[in-house]
Amino acid sequence: MRRSPGDRPVRLTPLRYFTDREETEEGFGPVVLYAELEDPHPAVDFHTEGVPHVVYHSPSGLEYGYGGSGPADLALSLLAHWFGVNALTLSRKMRLMGAQSNRAELTDDERRAVNLHQDFKFRFVAPADRSGELVIGRAEILDFLREQRR
């Protein structure tokens, strides 16, 4: 989130989301999720920011390439970022509400992210190649969201 000259927050549009992780002697290191954002500044085409982990299913971190808890948190974190939801606030709410959460306590955007994250996981995150980079573009996300409205 950037600040405009009048000190009002300006939400930058995500162009794509992508992952990064280091390969270590023991295998792969932790997954880090990034967003490449359009920048309204005329001299810059885009900039990259880290996407915070919404901790719900997997306190140990984000993952992709299978249908487990790490991929579920990656999907939830990405959608929370897309909808402009604060990751720490949502993590706290989800922890307090537990698995049988009362979703009435969530904001509309938080609820959308939570309600869609499992379908998003199975559409994009679980089928990804674990040994490669996961990249999900804006057009793919918009298509997914349109399909979910039907």
N, CA and C atoms as an extended XYZ file, in Angstrom:
450
Properties=species:S:1:pos:R:3:atomname:S:1:resname:S:1:resid:I:1 pbc="F F F"
N         0.853       -1.159        0.000 N   MET     1
C         0.000        0.000        0.000 CA  MET     1
C         0.905        1.230        0.000 C   MET     1
N         0.714        2.082       -0.939 N   ARG     2
C         1.463        3.329       -1.042 CA  ARG     2
C         0.631        4.466       -0.489 C   ARG     2
N         1.274        5.571       -0.171 N   ARG     3
C         0.582        6.783        0.271 CA  ARG     3
C         0.589        7.781       -0.875 C   ARG     3
N        -0.541        8.394       -1.100 N   SER     4
C        -0.634        9.426       -2.130 CA  SER     4
C        -0.115       10.734       -1.556 C   SER     4
N         0.067       11.775       -2.405 N   PRO     5
C         0.555       13.050       -1.882 CA  PRO     5
C        -0.303       13.596       -0.748 C   PRO     5
N        -1.606       13.358       -0.750 N   GLY     6
C        -2.481       13.804        0.332 CA  GLY     6
C        -2.457       12.857        1.515 C   GLY     6
N        -1.511       11.931        1.563 N   ASP     7
C        -1.322       10.949        2.622 CA  ASP     7
C        -2.488        9.964        2.740 C   ASP     7
N        -3.202        9.745        1.645 N   ARG     8
C        -4.243        8.730        1.619 CA  ARG     8
C        -3.664        7.469        0.999 C   ARG     8
N        -4.008        6.284        1.524 N   PRO     9
C        -3.478        5.048        0.939 CA  PRO     9
C        -3.947        4.869       -0.507 C   PRO     9
N        -3.042        4.404       -1.338 N   VAL    10
C        -3.349        4.095       -2.733 CA  VAL    10
C        -3.121        2.599       -2.912 C   VAL    10
N        -4.149        1.881       -3.307 N   ARG    11
C        -4.019        0.430       -3.516 CA  ARG    11
C        -3.489        0.204       -4.922 C   ARG    11
N        -2.372       -0.473       -5.020 N   LEU    12
C        -1.770       -0.786       -6.309 CA  LEU    12
C        -2.329       -2.109       -6.821 C   LEU    12
N        -2.562       -2.204       -8.105 N   THR    13
C        -3.171       -3.380       -8.709 CA  THR    13
C        -2.137       -4.489       -8.910 C   THR    13
N        -2.420       -5.687       -8.367 N   PRO    14
C        -1.505       -6.805       -8.615 CA  PRO    14
C        -1.532       -7.232      -10.080 C   PRO    14
N        -0.347       -7.343      -10.676 N   LEU    15
C        -0.205       -7.858      -12.034 CA  LEU    15
C        -0.110       -9.375      -12.016 C   LEU    15
N         0.635       -9.879      -11.040 N   ARG    16
C         0.810      -11.318      -10.900 CA  ARG    16
C         1.360      -11.603       -9.513 C   ARG    16
N         1.222      -12.844       -9.103 N   TYR    17
C         1.818      -13.337       -7.862 CA  TYR    17
C         2.815      -14.413       -8.250 C   TYR    17
N         3.912      -14.481       -7.513 N   PHE    18
C         4.901      -15.518       -7.796 CA  PHE    18
C         5.609      -15.916       -6.513 C   PHE    18
N         6.189      -17.097       -6.549 N   THR    19
C         6.880      -17.622       -5.380 CA  THR    19
C         8.380      -17.661       -5.623 C   THR    19
N         9.094      -17.759       -4.534 N   ASP    20
C        10.535      -17.928       -4.582 CA  ASP    20
C        10.920      -18.815       -3.407 C   ASP    20
N        11.907      -19.632       -3.610 N   ARG    21
C        12.481      -20.416       -2.514 CA  ARG    21
C        13.870      -20.873       -2.917 C   ARG    21
N        14.714      -20.991       -1.927 N   GLU    22
C        16.078      -21.439       -2.184 CA  GLU    22
C        16.144      -22.955       -2.101 C   GLU    22
N        16.986      -23.509       -2.945 N   GLU    23
C        17.233      -24.943       -2.863 CA  GLU    23
C        18.420      -25.135       -1.930 C   GLU    23
N        18.258      -25.995       -0.940 N   THR    24
C        19.319      -26.249        0.030 CA  THR    24
C        19.792      -27.688       -0.128 C   THR    24
N        20.807      -28.053        0.626 N   GLU    25
C        21.303      -29.435        0.589 CA  GLU    25
C        20.232      -30.417        1.057 C   GLU    25
N        19.360      -29.966        1.951 N   GLU    26
C        18.300      -30.823        2.481 CA  GLU    26
C        17.067      -30.836        1.587 C   GLU    26
N        17.043      -30.060        0.529 N   GLY    27
C        15.866      -29.953       -0.335 CA  GLY    27
C        15.543      -28.490       -0.573 C   GLY    27
N        14.281      -28.169       -0.527 N   PHE    28
C        13.858      -26.797       -0.767 CA  PHE    28
C        13.653      -26.060        0.543 C   PHE    28
N        13.980      -24.786        0.539 N   GLY    29
C        13.760      -23.932        1.694 CA  GLY    29
C        12.321      -23.448        1.739 C   GLY    29
N        12.030      -22.530        2.666 N   PRO    30
C        10.666      -22.036        2.799 CA  PRO    30
C        10.218      -21.239        1.572 C   PRO    30
N         8.924      -21.299        1.300 N   VAL    31
C         8.326      -20.573        0.183 CA  VAL    31
C         8.041      -19.144        0.620 C   VAL    31
N         8.366      -18.202       -0.253 N   VAL    32
C         8.041      -16.795       -0.043 CA  VAL    32
C         7.152      -16.367       -1.201 C   VAL    32
N         6.040      -15.714       -0.885 N   LEU    33
C         5.087      -15.268       -1.895 CA  LEU    33
C         5.268      -13.772       -2.137 C   LEU    33
N         5.296      -13.387       -3.407 N   TYR    34
C         5.454      -11.986       -3.792 CA  TYR    34
C         4.316      -11.564       -4.709 C   TYR    34
N         4.066      -10.261       -4.716 N   ALA    35
C         3.124       -9.670       -5.669 CA  ALA    35
C         3.885       -8.656       -6.497 C   ALA    35
N         3.701       -8.735       -7.802 N   GLU    36
C         4.229       -7.716       -8.700 CA  GLU    36
C         3.071       -6.748       -8.941 C   GLU    36
N         3.269       -5.493       -8.574 N   LEU    37
C         2.196       -4.510       -8.593 CA  LEU    37
C         2.420       -3.435       -9.632 C   LEU    37
N         1.333       -3.015      -10.266 N   GLU    38
C         1.401       -1.849      -11.150 CA  GLU    38
C         1.733       -0.648      -10.289 C   GLU    38
N         2.564        0.202      -10.797 N   ASP    39
C         2.945        1.393      -10.046 CA  ASP    39
C         2.378        2.617      -10.758 C   ASP    39
N         1.635        3.465      -10.041 N   PRO    40
C         1.065        4.637      -10.688 CA  PRO    40
C         2.099        5.700      -11.045 C   PRO    40
N         3.319        5.543      -10.542 N   HIS    41
C         4.378        6.504      -10.847 CA  HIS    41
C         4.809        6.295      -12.291 C   HIS    41
N         4.840        7.345      -13.116 N   PRO    42
C         5.108        7.170      -14.540 CA  PRO    42
C         6.492        6.601      -14.876 C   PRO    42
N         7.459        6.746      -13.995 N   ALA    43
C         8.819        6.281      -14.297 CA  ALA    43
C         9.020        4.805      -13.955 C   ALA    43
N         8.057        4.196      -13.293 N   VAL    44
C         8.209        2.811      -12.844 CA  VAL    44
C         7.036        1.998      -13.375 C   VAL    44
N         7.321        0.891      -14.056 N   ASP    45
C         6.254        0.037      -14.586 CA  ASP    45
C         5.578       -0.787      -13.489 C   ASP    45
N         6.374       -1.283      -12.554 N   PHE    46
C         5.827       -2.118      -11.487 CA  PHE    46
C         6.833       -2.166      -10.346 C   PHE    46
N         6.396       -2.636       -9.217 N   HIS    47
C         7.321       -2.963       -8.137 CA  HIS    47
C         6.833       -4.232       -7.455 C   HIS    47
N         7.700       -4.835       -6.690 N   THR    48
C         7.424       -6.116       -6.054 CA  THR    48
C         7.360       -5.933       -4.549 C   THR    48
N         6.401       -6.605       -3.929 N   GLU    49
C         6.335       -6.592       -2.467 CA  GLU    49
C         6.059       -7.998       -1.972 C   GLU    49
N         6.533       -8.284       -0.789 N   GLY    50
C         6.254       -9.574       -0.172 CA  GLY    50
C         4.801       -9.638        0.268 C   GLY    50
N         4.202      -10.804        0.153 N   VAL    51
C         2.827      -11.009        0.592 CA  VAL    51
C         2.882      -11.736        1.933 C   VAL    51
N         2.311      -11.150        2.990 N   PRO    52
C         2.389      -11.787        4.304 CA  PRO    52
C         1.569      -13.070        4.396 C   PRO    52
N         2.025      -13.961        5.227 N   HIS    53
C         1.386      -15.256        5.456 CA  HIS    53
C         0.174      -15.066        6.368 C   HIS    53
N        -1.011      -15.435        5.888 N   VAL    54
C        -2.191      -15.533        6.747 CA  VAL    54
C        -2.113      -16.918        7.380 C   VAL    54
N        -1.826      -16.967        8.652 N   VAL    55
C        -1.633      -18.237        9.346 CA  VAL    55
C        -2.997      -18.783        9.764 C   VAL    55
N        -3.383      -19.902        9.150 N   TYR    56
C        -4.652      -20.551        9.496 CA  TYR    56
C        -4.479      -22.060        9.549 C   TYR    56
N        -4.119      -22.662        8.434 N   HIS    57
C        -3.964      -24.113        8.373 CA  HIS    57
C        -2.545      -24.558        8.709 C   HIS    57
N        -1.549      -23.738        8.369 N   SER    58
C        -0.151      -24.163        8.412 CA  SER    58
C         0.739      -23.139        9.121 C   SER    58
N         0.932      -23.292       10.411 N   PRO    59
C         1.812      -22.350       11.108 CA  PRO    59
C         3.272      -22.440       10.665 C   PRO    59
N         3.631      -23.561        9.995 N   SER    60
C         5.025      -23.724        9.581 CA  SER    60
C         5.351      -23.036        8.263 C   SER    60
N         4.345      -22.543        7.530 N   GLY    61
C         4.670      -21.781        6.334 CA  GLY    61
C         3.853      -22.136        5.111 C   GLY    61
N         4.187      -21.452        4.029 N   LEU    62
C         3.499      -21.593        2.752 CA  LEU    62
C         4.135      -22.705        1.926 C   LEU    62
N         3.329      -23.277        1.026 N   GLU    63
C         3.820      -24.343        0.160 CA  GLU    63
C         2.915      -24.424       -1.053 C   GLU    63
N         3.298      -25.202       -2.043 N   TYR    64
C         2.462      -25.448       -3.221 CA  TYR    64
C         2.862      -26.781       -3.835 C   TYR    64
N         2.026      -27.268       -4.752 N   GLY    65
C         2.337      -28.520       -5.440 CA  GLY    65
C         1.636      -29.736       -4.876 C   GLY    65
N         0.748      -29.566       -3.930 N   TYR    66
C        -0.075      -30.646       -3.380 CA  TYR    66
C        -1.248      -29.989       -2.671 C   TYR    66
N        -2.180      -30.776       -2.151 N   GLY    67
C        -3.406      -30.216       -1.602 CA  GLY    67
C        -3.450      -30.077       -0.102 C   GLY    67
N        -2.334      -29.791        0.534 N   GLY    68
C        -2.285      -29.754        1.995 CA  GLY    68
C        -2.464      -28.388        2.629 C   GLY    68
N        -2.008      -28.283        3.880 N   SER    69
C        -2.223      -27.079        4.676 CA  SER    69
C        -1.355      -25.904        4.222 C   SER    69
N        -0.113      -26.159        3.834 N   GLY    70
C         0.747      -25.075        3.334 CA  GLY    70
C         0.190      -24.438        2.068 C   GLY    70
N        -0.269      -25.252        1.093 N   PRO    71
C        -0.919      -24.679       -0.075 CA  PRO    71
C        -2.221      -23.934        0.254 C   PRO    71
N        -2.967      -24.416        1.246 N   ALA    72
C        -4.200      -23.713        1.645 CA  ALA    72
C        -3.862      -22.325        2.176 C   ALA    72
N        -2.814      -22.227        2.992 N   ASP    73
C        -2.421      -20.907        3.507 CA  ASP    73
C        -1.865      -20.011        2.407 C   ASP    73
N        -1.179      -20.592        1.421 N   LEU    74
C        -0.701      -19.780        0.308 CA  LEU    74
C        -1.899      -19.199       -0.453 C   LEU    74
N        -2.910      -20.023       -0.719 N   ALA    75
C        -4.108      -19.544       -1.421 CA  ALA    75
C        -4.823      -18.473       -0.605 C   ALA    75
N        -4.962      -18.695        0.690 N   LEU    76
C        -5.627      -17.721        1.557 CA  LEU    76
C        -4.834      -16.421        1.631 C   LEU    76
N        -3.522      -16.525        1.736 N   SER    77
C        -2.670      -15.332        1.802 CA  SER    77
C        -2.757      -14.522        0.518 C   SER    77
N        -2.726      -15.207       -0.614 N   LEU    78
C        -2.809      -14.525       -1.898 CA  LEU    78
C        -4.161      -13.821       -2.048 C   LEU    78
N        -5.258      -14.508       -1.741 N   LEU    79
C        -6.575      -13.895       -1.871 CA  LEU    79
C        -6.773      -12.758       -0.873 C   LEU    79
N        -6.261      -12.915        0.330 N   ALA    80
C        -6.355      -11.824        1.308 CA  ALA    80
C        -5.635      -10.585        0.765 C   ALA    80
N        -4.461      -10.779        0.206 N   HIS    81
C        -3.713       -9.667       -0.379 CA  HIS    81
C        -4.500       -9.057       -1.531 C   HIS    81
N        -5.048       -9.910       -2.401 N   TRP    82
C        -5.817       -9.443       -3.561 CA  TRP    82
C        -6.978       -8.541       -3.129 C   TRP    82
N        -7.679       -8.950       -2.060 N   PHE    83
C        -8.839       -8.202       -1.583 CA  PHE    83
C        -8.470       -7.068       -0.626 C   PHE    83
N        -7.184       -6.887       -0.346 N   GLY    84
C        -6.752       -5.798        0.526 CA  GLY    84
C        -6.965       -6.061        2.005 C   GLY    84
N        -6.959       -7.329        2.402 N   VAL    85
C        -7.190       -7.733        3.789 CA  VAL    85
C        -5.865       -7.739        4.544 C   VAL    85
N        -5.886       -7.279        5.789 N   ASN    86
C        -4.701       -7.303        6.635 CA  ASN    86
C        -4.447       -8.733        7.103 C   ASN    86
N        -3.282       -9.281        6.763 N   ALA    87
C        -2.957      -10.686        7.049 CA  ALA    87
C        -2.919      -10.978        8.542 C   ALA    87
N        -2.328      -10.099        9.322 N   LEU    88
C        -2.218      -10.336       10.760 CA  LEU    88
C        -3.596      -10.325       11.418 C   LEU    88
N        -4.430       -9.372       11.038 N   THR    89
C        -5.784       -9.298       11.596 CA  THR    89
C        -6.577      -10.551       11.254 C   THR    89
N        -6.513      -10.985        9.994 N   LEU    90
C        -7.248      -12.185        9.592 CA  LEU    90
C        -6.700      -13.421       10.297 C   LEU    90
N        -5.387      -13.524       10.434 N   SER    91
C        -4.783      -14.658       11.157 CA  SER    91
C        -5.321      -14.727       12.584 C   SER    91
N        -5.367      -13.584       13.254 N   ARG    92
C        -5.865      -13.551       14.640 CA  ARG    92
C        -7.332      -13.948       14.706 C   ARG    92
N        -8.142      -13.402       13.802 N   LYS    93
C        -9.570      -13.739       13.800 CA  LYS    93
C        -9.770      -15.236       13.568 C   LYS    93
N        -9.046      -15.799       12.615 N   MET    94
C        -9.219      -17.216       12.296 CA  MET    94
C        -8.775      -18.085       13.469 C   MET    94
N        -7.708      -17.698       14.137 N   ARG    95
C        -7.239      -18.473       15.283 CA  ARG    95
C        -8.266      -18.419       16.420 C   ARG    95
N        -8.848      -17.246       16.663 N   LEU    96
C        -9.832      -17.101       17.731 CA  LEU    96
C       -11.128      -17.844       17.428 C   LEU    96
N       -11.509      -17.858       16.153 N   MET    97
C       -12.760      -18.512       15.774 CA  MET    97
C       -12.607      -20.016       15.653 C   MET    97
N       -11.407      -20.492       15.334 N   GLY    98
C       -11.161      -21.921       15.207 CA  GLY    98
C       -11.764      -22.514       13.951 C   GLY    98
N       -11.706      -23.818       13.850 N   ALA    99
C       -12.168      -24.519       12.652 CA  ALA    99
C       -13.667      -24.330       12.417 C   ALA    99
N       -14.435      -24.225       13.479 N   GLN   100
C       -15.883      -24.015       13.359 CA  GLN   100
C       -16.170      -22.522       13.449 C   GLN   100
N       -15.477      -21.767       12.608 N   SER   101
C       -15.513      -20.313       12.709 CA  SER   101
C       -16.894      -19.733       12.444 C   SER   101
N       -17.192      -18.681       13.174 N   ASN   102
C       -18.387      -17.889       12.932 CA  ASN   102
C       -17.976      -16.795       11.963 C   ASN   102
N       -18.218      -17.031       10.698 N   ARG   103
C       -17.735      -16.117        9.666 CA  ARG   103
C       -18.475      -14.791        9.670 C   ARG   103
N       -19.501      -14.663       10.494 N   ALA   104
C       -20.206      -13.387       10.607 CA  ALA   104
C       -19.289      -12.322       11.203 C   ALA   104
N       -18.245      -12.742       11.923 N   GLU   105
C       -17.317      -11.802       12.542 CA  GLU   105
C       -16.291      -11.257       11.551 C   GLU   105
N       -16.286      -11.770       10.337 N   LEU   106
C       -15.337      -11.334        9.321 CA  LEU   106
C       -15.920      -10.188        8.499 C   LEU   106
N       -15.042       -9.344        7.969 N   THR   107
C       -15.491       -8.337        7.019 CA  THR   107
C       -15.866       -9.038        5.716 C   THR   107
N       -16.542       -8.334        4.811 N   ASP   108
C       -16.922       -8.942        3.532 CA  ASP   108
C       -15.711       -9.440        2.764 C   ASP   108
N       -14.635       -8.642        2.709 N   ASP   109
C       -13.430       -9.059        1.977 CA  ASP   109
C       -12.729      -10.227        2.652 C   ASP   109
N       -12.683      -10.230        3.992 N   GLU   110
C       -12.099      -11.370        4.704 CA  GLU   110
C       -12.902      -12.637        4.423 C   GLU   110
N       -14.216      -12.525        4.462 N   ARG   111
C       -15.084      -13.667        4.217 CA  ARG   111
C       -14.905      -14.204        2.796 C   ARG   111
N       -14.788      -13.298        1.822 N   ARG   112
C       -14.569      -13.736        0.443 CA  ARG   112
C       -13.269      -14.518        0.322 C   ARG   112
N       -12.200      -14.002        0.924 N   ALA   113
C       -10.910      -14.696        0.860 CA  ALA   113
C       -11.001      -16.081        1.504 C   ALA   113
N       -11.624      -16.155        2.666 N   VAL   114
C       -11.749      -17.432        3.379 CA  VAL   114
C       -12.636      -18.401        2.602 C   VAL   114
N       -13.757      -17.916        2.111 N   ASN   115
C       -14.700      -18.799        1.411 CA  ASN   115
C       -14.144      -19.341        0.097 C   ASN   115
N       -13.271      -18.588       -0.559 N   LEU   116
C       -12.768      -18.994       -1.878 CA  LEU   116
C       -11.428      -19.722       -1.841 C   LEU   116
N       -10.723      -19.677       -0.715 N   HIS   117
C        -9.326      -20.126       -0.747 CA  HIS   117
C        -9.150      -21.609       -1.051 C   HIS   117
N       -10.061      -22.475       -0.629 N   GLN   118
C        -9.882      -23.901       -0.929 CA  GLN   118
C       -10.079      -24.181       -2.423 C   GLN   118
N       -11.089      -23.576       -3.033 N   ASP   119
C       -11.275      -23.734       -4.484 CA  ASP   119
C       -10.085      -23.166       -5.245 C   ASP   119
N        -9.582      -22.024       -4.781 N   PHE   120
C        -8.413      -21.405       -5.408 CA  PHE   120
C        -7.195      -22.320       -5.286 C   PHE   120
N        -7.047      -22.920       -4.111 N   LYS   121
C        -5.927      -23.841       -3.891 CA  LYS   121
C        -5.960      -24.984       -4.905 C   LYS   121
N        -7.126      -25.610       -5.064 N   PHE   122
C        -7.210      -26.759       -5.968 CA  PHE   122
C        -7.131      -26.355       -7.433 C   PHE   122
N        -7.461      -25.116       -7.745 N   ARG   123
C        -7.383      -24.646       -9.139 CA  ARG   123
C        -5.956      -24.275       -9.530 C   ARG   123
N        -5.225      -23.586       -8.646 N   PHE   124
C        -3.922      -23.031       -9.018 CA  PHE   124
C        -2.740      -23.558       -8.213 C   PHE   124
N        -2.898      -23.720       -6.925 N   VAL   125
C        -1.758      -23.960       -6.033 CA  VAL   125
C        -1.390      -25.439       -5.957 C   VAL   125
N        -2.371      -26.300       -5.750 N   ALA   126
C        -2.090      -27.740       -5.626 CA  ALA   126
C        -1.498      -28.348       -6.893 C   ALA   126
N        -1.989      -28.000       -8.106 N   PRO   127
C        -1.438      -28.642       -9.307 CA  PRO   127
C        -0.066      -28.119       -9.741 C   PRO   127
N         0.434      -27.086       -9.116 N   ALA   128
C         1.713      -26.494       -9.528 CA  ALA   128
C         2.871      -27.463       -9.297 C   ALA   128
N         3.905      -27.319      -10.087 N   ASP   129
C         5.118      -28.131       -9.964 CA  ASP   129
C         5.925      -27.626       -8.774 C   ASP   129
N         6.115      -28.478       -7.774 N   ARG   130
C         6.828      -28.070       -6.547 CA  ARG   130
C         8.275      -27.676       -6.806 C   ARG   130
N         8.851      -28.165       -7.884 N   SER   131
C        10.256      -27.859       -8.137 CA  SER   131
C        10.429      -26.573       -8.949 C   SER   131
N         9.317      -25.971       -9.382 N   GLY   132
C         9.390      -24.737      -10.163 CA  GLY   132
C         8.779      -23.571       -9.420 C   GLY   132
N         8.739      -22.457      -10.099 N   GLU   133
C         8.144      -21.251       -9.534 CA  GLU   133
C         6.645      -21.272       -9.808 C   GLU   133
N         5.855      -20.893       -8.844 N   LEU   134
C         4.413      -20.747       -9.022 CA  LEU   134
C         4.140      -19.314       -9.454 C   LEU   134
N         3.456      -19.143      -10.585 N   VAL   135
C         3.110      -17.818      -11.091 CA  VAL   135
C         1.625      -17.817      -11.417 C   VAL   135
N         0.885      -16.856      -10.854 N   ILE   136
C        -0.541      -16.722      -11.124 CA  ILE   136
C        -0.785      -15.274      -11.526 C   ILE   136
N        -1.274      -15.075      -12.739 N   GLY   137
C        -1.474      -13.738      -13.274 CA  GLY   137
C        -2.824      -13.134      -12.928 C   GLY   137
N        -2.900      -11.827      -13.082 N   ARG   138
C        -4.127      -11.089      -12.786 CA  ARG   138
C        -5.312      -11.622      -13.596 C   ARG   138
N        -5.121      -11.887      -14.889 N   ALA   139
C        -6.218      -12.372      -15.731 CA  ALA   139
C        -6.767      -13.700      -15.219 C   ALA   139
N        -5.882      -14.584      -14.761 N   GLU   140
C        -6.321      -15.876      -14.222 CA  GLU   140
C        -7.153      -15.686      -12.951 C   GLU   140
N        -6.719      -14.775      -12.095 N   ILE   141
C        -7.455      -14.513      -10.853 CA  ILE   141
C        -8.821      -13.907      -11.170 C   ILE   141
N        -8.855      -12.957      -12.095 N   LEU   142
C       -10.135      -12.337      -12.462 CA  LEU   142
C       -11.088      -13.362      -13.070 C   LEU   142
N       -10.581      -14.253      -13.918 N   ASP   143
C       -11.416      -15.317      -14.487 CA  ASP   143
C       -11.967      -16.220      -13.388 C   ASP   143
N       -11.116      -16.605      -12.452 N   PHE   144
C       -11.542      -17.444      -11.334 CA  PHE   144
C       -12.649      -16.756      -10.540 C   PHE   144
N       -12.468      -15.480      -10.230 N   LEU   145
C       -13.460      -14.751       -9.432 CA  LEU   145
C       -14.786      -14.614      -10.184 C   LEU   145
N       -14.711      -14.403      -11.493 N   ARG   146
C       -15.944      -14.343      -12.303 CA  ARG   146
C       -16.680      -15.679      -12.259 C   ARG   146
N       -15.943      -16.762      -12.378 N   GLU   147
C       -16.548      -18.101      -12.345 CA  GLU   147
C       -17.210      -18.367      -11.002 C   GLU   147
N       -16.612      -17.878       -9.933 N   GLN   148
C       -17.153      -18.128       -8.596 CA  GLN   148
C       -18.456      -17.371       -8.341 C   GLN   148
N       -18.672      -16.299       -9.086 N   ARG   149
C       -19.903      -15.505       -8.919 CA  ARG   149
C       -21.100      -16.170       -9.554 C   ARG   149
N       -20.866      -17.102      -10.469 N   ARG   150
C       -21.988      -17.763      -11.161 CA  ARG   150
C       -22.733      -18.702      -10.267 C   ARG   150
